[in-house]
């Protein structure tokens, strides 16, 4: 049985799940392994939750979950420990083993995002689920254990400390200014255009003012949208377009650059949806791990300018 523990000093949550250690690692193998996400190896994954013949998109339960839906929900307030109840799913976004997401056509990527949206909607309805995290690990150094392109979705019984701090800050700003902090930040970024990389009708991509990571990118809806699940298909097509453009830019910056994508959602209509792309151009060192502060070797303004030059200027 896995456990969910809370550090009473820092407020951080830790999931202890021994099943995760049993994951196959294709990057460590000297020989090409049988990929469980390829269509000829469908017998190697749990039964599909969702599947489509279009682009070979499938959703399956994670075989090595960090959170388990077969465990009863339980939590002990005194010891800050509970069972890691929840849901852990994998979204296989292509049937082609070596296809990179930046090469998906717009309809393909929009369809993937729509499938993720459907799963977020469904998982948020589950009893005792407080937050649904969507993320993608791509390449060596990103935390991925398999090369075949895929996403992961984890539905958790708690809101993480990081998410709670973001929500508290947004809530406090809303009370003081009667406005959304992220909406106001995006308006300022668009007006200044210094850190803007690209924009379209519904989304803007930019390097955050206080970027923690080298060439970190955020993609945000221009209009206030609390949760990814509220996006219509026309929004998903614009999101797919600008996301693919950013990934193509990073690929030209450095071939096969590993990266993570993280979704940030609001909770109970508090918050503003954003998507974060984190290129893995370096590892955390003692300073970051010891202090929680970050050292970034490239100004975000320089990163934005370099990416604009790669993609051919601000594309709107």
C-alpha positions as MATLAB code, in Angstrom:
seq = 'XXXXXXXXXXXXXXXXXXXXXXXXXXXXXXXXXXXXXXXXXXXXXXXXXXXXXXXXXXXXXXXXXXXXXXXXXXXXXXXXXXXXXXXXXXXXXXXXXXXXXXXXXXXXXXXXXXXXXXXXXXXXXXXXXXXXXXXXXXXXXXXXXXXXXXXXXXXXXXXXXXXXXXXXXXXXXXXXXXXXXXXXXXXXXXXXXXXXXXXXXXXXXXXXXXXXXXXXXXXXXXXXXXXXXXXXXXXXXXXXXXXXXXXXXXXXXXXXXXXXXXXXXXXXXXXXXXXXXXXXXXXXXXXXXXXXXXXXXXXXXXXXXXXXXXXXXXXX';
ca = [
       0.000    0.000    0.000;
       1.372    3.426   -0.925;
       1.288    6.377    1.458;
       0.748   10.090    1.218;
       2.766   12.032    3.787;
       2.965   15.732    4.605;
       6.131   17.410    5.853;
       4.917   19.351    8.904;
       7.814   21.824    8.625;
       7.680   22.752    4.923;
       4.083   21.807    4.126;
       5.244   19.704    1.165;
       3.412   16.529    0.203;
       5.309   13.299   -0.522;
       3.884   10.174   -2.142;
       5.695    6.960   -1.278;
       4.900    4.407   -3.971;
       7.206    1.407   -4.322;
       5.469    0.363   -7.556;
       7.100    3.314   -9.335;
      10.526    1.689   -8.897;
       9.403   -1.206  -11.106;
       8.819    0.967  -14.196;
      10.729   -0.114  -17.304;
      13.306    2.425  -18.449;
      13.855    2.425  -22.187;
      16.564    5.097  -21.918;
      18.727    2.863  -19.709;
      18.377   -0.171  -21.976;
      21.186   -0.936  -24.425;
      18.739   -2.767  -26.660;
      15.462   -1.451  -28.067;
      12.766   -2.634  -25.708;
       9.258   -3.690  -26.614;
       7.384   -0.439  -26.155;
       4.075   -0.963  -24.301;
       2.597    2.126  -25.994;
       3.029    0.842  -29.557;
      -0.175   -0.567  -31.076;
       1.308   -4.038  -31.631;
       1.947   -4.280  -27.864;
      -1.506   -3.288  -26.666;
      -1.555   -6.432  -24.499;
       1.238   -4.901  -22.365;
      -0.953   -2.087  -20.987;
      -4.054   -2.218  -18.778;
      -7.436   -2.112  -20.516;
      -8.190    1.138  -22.360;
     -10.222    3.803  -20.569;
     -10.582    5.563  -23.922;
      -9.362    4.790  -27.418;
      -9.766    6.265  -30.883;
      -8.721    5.051  -34.295;
      -8.016    8.708  -35.115;
      -4.266    9.229  -34.623;
      -4.165    6.105  -32.426;
      -4.893    8.069  -29.230;
      -5.433    5.899  -26.145;
      -5.946    6.493  -22.434;
      -4.953    3.698  -20.051;
      -4.473    3.383  -16.295;
      -0.811    3.769  -15.350;
       0.592    0.305  -14.699;
       2.896    1.743  -12.038;
       0.697    4.385  -10.387;
       1.779    6.984   -7.852;
      -1.852    7.202   -6.666;
      -4.169    4.193   -6.437;
      -7.929    4.044   -6.943;
      -8.086    0.518   -5.498;
      -7.252    1.857   -2.022;
      -9.906    3.362    0.260;
      -9.564    7.072    0.924;
      -8.174    7.642    4.411;
      -6.299   10.422    6.168;
      -4.984   10.943    9.686;
      -4.863   14.635   10.604;
      -2.618   14.085   13.598;
       0.215   12.307   11.788;
      -0.360   14.079    8.458;
      -0.326   10.733    6.705;
      -2.862    9.106    4.449;
      -3.331    6.503    1.785;
      -2.280    7.664   -1.697;
      -5.842    7.423   -2.977;
      -6.381    8.786   -6.449;
      -6.140    8.044  -10.164;
      -3.087    7.881  -12.407;
      -3.635    7.674  -16.164;
      -1.486    7.723  -19.297;
      -2.572    9.452  -22.515;
      -0.773    7.869  -25.483;
      -0.983   10.674  -28.041;
       0.321    8.894  -31.154;
       0.581    5.344  -32.446;
       3.984    6.105  -34.032;
       6.843    5.219  -31.696;
       9.292    7.921  -32.817;
       6.868   10.752  -33.582;
       7.625   13.938  -31.627;
       4.762   16.146  -30.513;
       6.086   19.257  -32.282;
       5.485   17.413  -35.585;
       1.779   16.728  -34.903;
      -0.525   18.594  -37.273;
      -2.871   21.057  -35.586;
      -5.938   18.812  -35.730;
      -3.958   15.937  -34.186;
      -2.695   17.990  -31.238;
      -6.090   19.669  -30.712;
      -7.685   16.203  -30.601;
      -5.152   15.091  -27.970;
      -5.915   18.171  -25.866;
      -9.633   17.481  -26.204;
      -9.153   13.917  -24.923;
      -7.172   15.281  -21.964;
      -9.962   17.783  -21.323;
     -12.543   14.952  -21.246;
     -10.437   13.021  -18.736;
      -9.933   16.091  -16.506;
     -13.692   16.659  -16.474;
     -14.348   13.025  -15.570;
     -11.672   12.770  -12.886;
     -12.705   16.003  -11.172;
     -16.133   14.443  -10.585;
     -14.638   11.574   -8.564;
     -15.301   11.536   -4.836;
     -12.482   12.839   -2.600;
     -10.505   14.270   -5.525;
      -9.239   17.807   -4.819;
      -6.944   18.452   -7.783;
      -6.135   16.972  -11.209;
      -2.597   17.460  -12.497;
      -1.800   17.098  -16.217;
       1.847   16.844  -17.262;
       4.178   15.553  -19.955;
       7.774   14.355  -19.612;
       9.695   14.260  -22.881;
      13.229   13.027  -23.424;
      16.225   12.000  -21.347;
      16.525   14.225  -18.289;
      12.806   15.035  -18.093;
      11.860   12.100  -15.876;
      10.428   10.072  -18.776;
      11.097    6.338  -18.720;
       9.711    5.599  -22.207;
      10.482    7.342  -25.516;
       7.004    6.910  -27.021;
       5.192   10.252  -26.737;
       2.620   10.341  -23.944;
       1.063   12.483  -21.222;
       0.138   11.649  -17.641;
      -2.853   12.700  -15.555;
      -2.908   12.321  -11.768;
      -6.049   12.982   -9.732;
      -5.108   13.676   -6.111;
      -7.007   13.904   -2.809;
      -5.232   17.143   -1.872;
      -4.030   20.435   -3.342;
      -0.226   20.639   -3.280;
       1.567   23.358   -1.315;
       2.758   25.015   -4.542;
      -0.750   25.102   -5.987;
      -2.224   26.356   -2.709;
       0.268   29.226   -2.533;
      -0.609   30.233   -6.120;
      -4.331   30.069   -5.355;
      -3.912   32.075   -2.129;
      -1.946   34.794   -3.956;
      -4.533   34.992   -6.737;
      -7.366   35.084   -4.216;
      -5.688   37.861   -2.211;
      -5.091   39.943   -5.365;
      -8.723   39.447   -6.396;
      -9.899   40.749   -3.014;
      -7.588   43.773   -3.099;
      -7.863   44.749   -6.787;
     -11.147   43.123   -7.809;
      -9.237   41.688  -10.746;
      -7.290   38.571  -11.760;
      -3.538   38.817  -11.190;
      -2.704   36.613  -14.194;
      -5.121   38.512  -16.465;
      -3.458   41.793  -15.466;
       0.017   40.295  -15.909;
      -0.835   39.058  -19.406;
      -2.211   42.483  -20.408;
       1.038   44.093  -19.236;
       3.154   41.525  -21.115;
       1.174   42.107  -24.321;
       1.470   45.879  -24.002;
       5.237   45.754  -23.413;
       5.933   42.890  -25.891;
       9.455   42.425  -24.460;
       8.888   38.854  -23.267;
       6.137   37.902  -25.729;
       7.159   35.113  -28.114;
       3.914   34.564  -30.019;
       0.176   35.125  -29.759;
      -3.020   34.251  -31.592;
      -6.687   35.045  -31.135;
      -7.032   33.201  -27.842;
      -3.557   32.550  -26.391;
      -0.233   34.220  -25.718;
       3.177   32.569  -25.198;
       5.794   34.429  -23.180;
       8.850   34.013  -20.960;
       7.864   34.873  -17.356;
       9.498   37.965  -15.814;
      10.995   35.865  -13.002;
      11.663   32.708  -15.017;
      13.045   29.978  -12.767;
      14.222   27.856  -15.687;
      16.314   28.727  -18.745;
      13.955   29.285  -21.715;
      10.898   28.617  -19.545;
       7.686   29.399  -21.451;
       4.164   30.028  -20.247;
       1.111   29.833  -22.489;
      -1.984   31.575  -21.161;
      -5.484   32.276  -22.457;
      -6.013   35.983  -23.109;
      -9.479   35.874  -21.593;
     -10.042   34.713  -18.033;
     -10.407   30.921  -17.936;
     -10.167   29.272  -14.540;
      -9.861   25.657  -15.611;
      -8.644   23.811  -18.704;
     -11.945   21.914  -18.813;
     -13.801   25.132  -19.708;
     -11.968   25.587  -23.025;
     -14.039   25.081  -26.181;
     -12.655   23.210  -29.186;
     -11.875   26.479  -30.999;
      -9.681   27.411  -28.010;
      -8.001   24.011  -28.054;
      -7.077   24.501  -31.714;
      -5.429   27.833  -30.898;
      -3.694   26.277  -27.883;
      -2.453   23.387  -30.051;
      -1.127   25.818  -32.651;
       0.878   27.961  -30.245;
       2.092   24.953  -28.213;
       3.453   23.223  -31.334;
       5.125   26.471  -32.398;
       6.906   26.776  -29.044;
       8.088   23.154  -29.169;
       9.385   23.638  -32.711;
      11.292   26.708  -31.525;
      12.885   24.783  -28.656;
      13.755   21.915  -31.005;
      15.572   24.337  -33.307;
      17.312   25.881  -30.302;
      18.627   22.445  -29.305;
      17.807   19.194  -31.081;
      16.011   16.611  -28.907;
      15.808   19.055  -26.016;
      14.171   17.319  -23.043;
      11.285   19.214  -21.487;
       8.314   19.034  -19.159;
       4.848   20.468  -19.700;
       2.705   21.240  -16.652;
      -0.898   22.417  -16.508;
      -1.974   24.826  -13.783;
      -5.693   24.857  -13.038;
      -7.845   26.837  -10.694;
      -9.818   25.181   -7.916;
     -13.520   25.889   -7.319;
     -13.424   28.742   -9.832;
     -10.455   30.441   -8.151;
      -7.396   30.754  -10.405;
      -6.442   31.101  -14.051;
      -5.419   28.219  -16.339;
      -1.852   28.299  -17.633;
       0.444   25.860  -19.371;
       4.144   25.856  -18.503;
       6.941   24.443  -20.691;
      10.127   23.721  -18.753;
      13.176   22.938  -20.931;
      15.632   20.712  -19.073;
      18.863   22.479  -19.941;
      20.438   21.921  -16.539;
      19.896   20.112  -13.244;
      19.097   21.564   -9.853;
      22.165   21.975   -7.669;
      22.716   22.463   -3.953;
      21.579   26.092   -3.880;
      18.196   25.334   -5.476;
      17.630   22.214   -3.386;
      18.723   23.879   -0.157;
      16.900   27.184   -0.498;
      14.037   26.727   -2.950;
      15.516   29.698   -4.837;
      16.652   29.395   -8.445;
      19.564   30.561  -10.550;
      18.722   31.244  -14.217;
      21.672   31.824  -16.590;
      19.621   33.509  -19.358;
      17.506   36.647  -19.005;
      13.887   35.874  -19.976;
      13.949   38.921  -22.259;
      16.933   37.406  -24.105;
      15.250   34.001  -24.258;
      12.097   35.555  -25.744;
      14.125   37.475  -28.331;
      16.061   34.356  -29.331;
      12.863   32.330  -29.708;
      11.212   35.124  -31.709;
      14.192   35.119  -34.061;
      13.912   31.354  -34.463;
      10.197   31.367  -35.299;
      10.404   34.531  -37.401;
       9.147   37.271  -35.109;
       5.930   37.527  -33.116;
       3.366   35.393  -34.909;
      -0.243   36.386  -34.298;
];
